[in-house]
Amino acid sequence: MADNVLTQLGPWRKPKSLPDARQLTDIIIDNLNPEWLLRFGLELLRVPECIDWVVADWIEKRRPALREWYRYFIFMLSINIFFCLALRTTLLRNVKPSHQIDLAYLYYLPFCSVFTSRDNFHAQVAPLFLAPSQEFVNGIDLKEDLKRLHELYSQLPPEERKRGLHKFAPHPPDDDTFLTTRLWNKYLPYWKTKDNQPVKLDPELEKALVEMVTAMRDSKPAPDGKPSSDDLDYVSVSRDVPVFKGSYQRFPDEAIEDPATGRTKLEHKWVAGEKSSTE
């Protein structure tokens, strides 16, 4: 793959370091014919069936700059060109076929604030593609921090832990010695000021919600087959969630399903019209 890509890209020098390979990647992309690059990239990313349509659409839009118009395409293409440039050198340690799969995980980078991995390949490459507002966290460090959190919470009294994980640990402890806390402070800073009081509903709205939930509970399911969405009043999707996550009870006892009714105890109270906190 690397030989084929570099042959098509033309004669470029070998990078001297991984940051240099990253910079060289941008130079290559910015100095090639945009239409050729669009066709080449779609072929490289294995969507050749899209080439004619994408190119025609791009031309119809008066050939906008690819970096502005197809940002994610350029991002994925950059990762692959970078990888091919680095493969010509000894800059990447212990290169193996599975690195091509590891490479695909980097496609997630634009959609996250924190990227974590214990893979040495990711530790070398991921920081080169992160924006200044993003952060790479070594998976070994994160695992050690989670171990510390487990040791902290496992010391809580049994009655406290039975309140449910979402009650006694809705957020990390207010202690900057924990990596998790530092990440929350940076990317979720509102957690310290967020009002945790239950939302007070207008009595008429609460009544309407109770009636709606009751009607949904008592409604008849659609007949077998695949009914049209036009024939349905609503669609309900349910999930079975395990009560325990590892050694921790996720939810308080009152929110756990009542075998007699098939509802959670909390839902049973709410649907019956009794006042209780909604979670």
Contacts in CASP RR format, 6 or more apart in sequence:
PFRMAT RR
TARGET T0000
AUTHOR 0000-0000-0000
METHOD contacts of the structure
MODEL  1
MADNVLTQLGPWRKPKSLPDARQLTDIIIDNLNPEWLLRFGLELLRVPEC
IDWVVADWIEKRRPALREWYRYFIFMLSINIFFCLALRTTLLRNVKPSHQ
IDLAYLYYLPFCSVFTSRDNFHAQVAPLFLAPSQEFVNGIDLKEDLKRLH
ELYSQLPPEERKRGLHKFAPHPPDDDTFLTTRLWNKYLPYWKTKDNQPVK
LDPELEKALVEMVTAMRDSKPAPDGKPSSDDLDYVSVSRDVPVFKGSYQR
FPDEAIEDPATGRTKLEHKWVAGEKSSTE
1 84 0 8 1.000
1 100 0 8 1.000
2 83 0 8 1.000
2 84 0 8 1.000
2 87 0 8 1.000
2 88 0 8 1.000
5 44 0 8 1.000
5 80 0 8 1.000
5 81 0 8 1.000
5 84 0 8 1.000
6 12 0 8 1.000
6 84 0 8 1.000
6 85 0 8 1.000
6 88 0 8 1.000
8 40 0 8 1.000
9 28 0 8 1.000
9 32 0 8 1.000
9 81 0 8 1.000
12 24 0 8 1.000
12 28 0 8 1.000
12 85 0 8 1.000
13 24 0 8 1.000
14 85 0 8 1.000
14 88 0 8 1.000
14 89 0 8 1.000
15 21 0 8 1.000
15 24 0 8 1.000
15 85 0 8 1.000
15 86 0 8 1.000
15 89 0 8 1.000
15 91 0 8 1.000
17 91 0 8 1.000
18 86 0 8 1.000
18 91 0 8 1.000
18 92 0 8 1.000
18 124 0 8 1.000
18 125 0 8 1.000
18 128 0 8 1.000
19 128 0 8 1.000
21 82 0 8 1.000
21 85 0 8 1.000
21 86 0 8 1.000
21 89 0 8 1.000
21 91 0 8 1.000
22 82 0 8 1.000
22 128 0 8 1.000
22 129 0 8 1.000
24 85 0 8 1.000
25 78 0 8 1.000
25 81 0 8 1.000
25 82 0 8 1.000
25 85 0 8 1.000
26 78 0 8 1.000
28 81 0 8 1.000
29 37 0 8 1.000
29 66 0 8 1.000
29 67 0 8 1.000
29 74 0 8 1.000
29 77 0 8 1.000
29 78 0 8 1.000
29 81 0 8 1.000
30 67 0 8 1.000
32 40 0 8 1.000
34 63 0 8 1.000
34 65 0 8 1.000
34 66 0 8 1.000
35 55 0 8 1.000
35 58 0 8 1.000
35 59 0 8 1.000
35 63 0 8 1.000
37 66 0 8 1.000
37 77 0 8 1.000
38 51 0 8 1.000
38 54 0 8 1.000
38 55 0 8 1.000
38 58 0 8 1.000
38 66 0 8 1.000
38 70 0 8 1.000
38 73 0 8 1.000
39 51 0 8 1.000
39 55 0 8 1.000
41 73 0 8 1.000
41 77 0 8 1.000
42 48 0 8 1.000
42 50 0 8 1.000
42 51 0 8 1.000
42 54 0 8 1.000
42 73 0 8 1.000
43 51 0 8 1.000
44 77 0 8 1.000
44 80 0 8 1.000
45 73 0 8 1.000
45 76 0 8 1.000
45 77 0 8 1.000
45 80 0 8 1.000
58 64 0 8 1.000
58 69 0 8 1.000
58 70 0 8 1.000
61 69 0 8 1.000
66 73 0 8 1.000
66 74 0 8 1.000
67 74 0 8 1.000
72 110 0 8 1.000
75 107 0 8 1.000
75 109 0 8 1.000
75 110 0 8 1.000
75 129 0 8 1.000
76 107 0 8 1.000
78 129 0 8 1.000
79 103 0 8 1.000
79 106 0 8 1.000
79 107 0 8 1.000
79 129 0 8 1.000
80 103 0 8 1.000
82 125 0 8 1.000
82 128 0 8 1.000
83 99 0 8 1.000
83 100 0 8 1.000
83 103 0 8 1.000
83 125 0 8 1.000
86 92 0 8 1.000
87 95 0 8 1.000
92 99 0 8 1.000
92 121 0 8 1.000
92 124 0 8 1.000
92 125 0 8 1.000
93 120 0 8 1.000
93 124 0 8 1.000
94 120 0 8 1.000
99 121 0 8 1.000
102 119 0 8 1.000
102 121 0 8 1.000
102 122 0 8 1.000
103 125 0 8 1.000
105 117 0 8 1.000
105 122 0 8 1.000
106 122 0 8 1.000
106 125 0 8 1.000
106 126 0 8 1.000
106 129 0 8 1.000
108 115 0 8 1.000
109 115 0 8 1.000
109 126 0 8 1.000
109 129 0 8 1.000
109 130 0 8 1.000
109 134 0 8 1.000
112 134 0 8 1.000
113 133 0 8 1.000
113 134 0 8 1.000
113 135 0 8 1.000
113 187 0 8 1.000
114 134 0 8 1.000
114 135 0 8 1.000
114 136 0 8 1.000
114 137 0 8 1.000
114 183 0 8 1.000
114 187 0 8 1.000
115 122 0 8 1.000
115 126 0 8 1.000
115 130 0 8 1.000
115 134 0 8 1.000
115 135 0 8 1.000
115 136 0 8 1.000
115 137 0 8 1.000
116 136 0 8 1.000
116 137 0 8 1.000
116 138 0 8 1.000
116 139 0 8 1.000
116 142 0 8 1.000
117 123 0 8 1.000
117 126 0 8 1.000
117 136 0 8 1.000
117 138 0 8 1.000
117 139 0 8 1.000
118 138 0 8 1.000
118 139 0 8 1.000
118 140 0 8 1.000
118 143 0 8 1.000
122 136 0 8 1.000
123 136 0 8 1.000
123 138 0 8 1.000
126 136 0 8 1.000
127 136 0 8 1.000
130 136 0 8 1.000
135 183 0 8 1.000
135 186 0 8 1.000
137 179 0 8 1.000
137 183 0 8 1.000
141 179 0 8 1.000
142 179 0 8 1.000
142 180 0 8 1.000
145 178 0 8 1.000
145 179 0 8 1.000
145 180 0 8 1.000
146 180 0 8 1.000
148 178 0 8 1.000
149 169 0 8 1.000
149 172 0 8 1.000
149 173 0 8 1.000
149 178 0 8 1.000
149 180 0 8 1.000
152 173 0 8 1.000
153 161 0 8 1.000
153 168 0 8 1.000
153 169 0 8 1.000
153 248 0 8 1.000
154 247 0 8 1.000
156 168 0 8 1.000
160 168 0 8 1.000
161 168 0 8 1.000
161 248 0 8 1.000
161 249 0 8 1.000
162 249 0 8 1.000
162 252 0 8 1.000
162 253 0 8 1.000
163 252 0 8 1.000
164 248 0 8 1.000
164 249 0 8 1.000
164 250 0 8 1.000
164 251 0 8 1.000
164 252 0 8 1.000
165 245 0 8 1.000
165 248 0 8 1.000
165 249 0 8 1.000
165 250 0 8 1.000
165 251 0 8 1.000
166 250 0 8 1.000
166 251 0 8 1.000
166 279 0 8 1.000
167 252 0 8 1.000
170 196 0 8 1.000
171 184 0 8 1.000
171 188 0 8 1.000
171 191 0 8 1.000
172 178 0 8 1.000
172 180 0 8 1.000
172 181 0 8 1.000
172 184 0 8 1.000
173 181 0 8 1.000
174 181 0 8 1.000
174 192 0 8 1.000
175 181 0 8 1.000
176 182 0 8 1.000
176 185 0 8 1.000
184 191 0 8 1.000
185 192 0 8 1.000
198 277 0 8 1.000
198 278 0 8 1.000
198 279 0 8 1.000
199 278 0 8 1.000
201 209 0 8 1.000
210 270 0 8 1.000
210 271 0 8 1.000
210 273 0 8 1.000
213 270 0 8 1.000
213 271 0 8 1.000
214 271 0 8 1.000
216 234 0 8 1.000
216 236 0 8 1.000
217 271 0 8 1.000
219 233 0 8 1.000
222 231 0 8 1.000
222 232 0 8 1.000
229 235 0 8 1.000
241 250 0 8 1.000
242 250 0 8 1.000
243 249 0 8 1.000
243 250 0 8 1.000
243 251 0 8 1.000
243 256 0 8 1.000
244 250 0 8 1.000
253 265 0 8 1.000
254 264 0 8 1.000
254 265 0 8 1.000
254 266 0 8 1.000
255 264 0 8 1.000
255 265 0 8 1.000
255 266 0 8 1.000
255 279 0 8 1.000
256 264 0 8 1.000
256 265 0 8 1.000
257 263 0 8 1.000
257 264 0 8 1.000
257 265 0 8 1.000
258 264 0 8 1.000
258 265 0 8 1.000
258 268 0 8 1.000
261 268 0 8 1.000
263 271 0 8 1.000
266 276 0 8 1.000
266 279 0 8 1.000
269 276 0 8 1.000
270 276 0 8 1.000
270 278 0 8 1.000
END
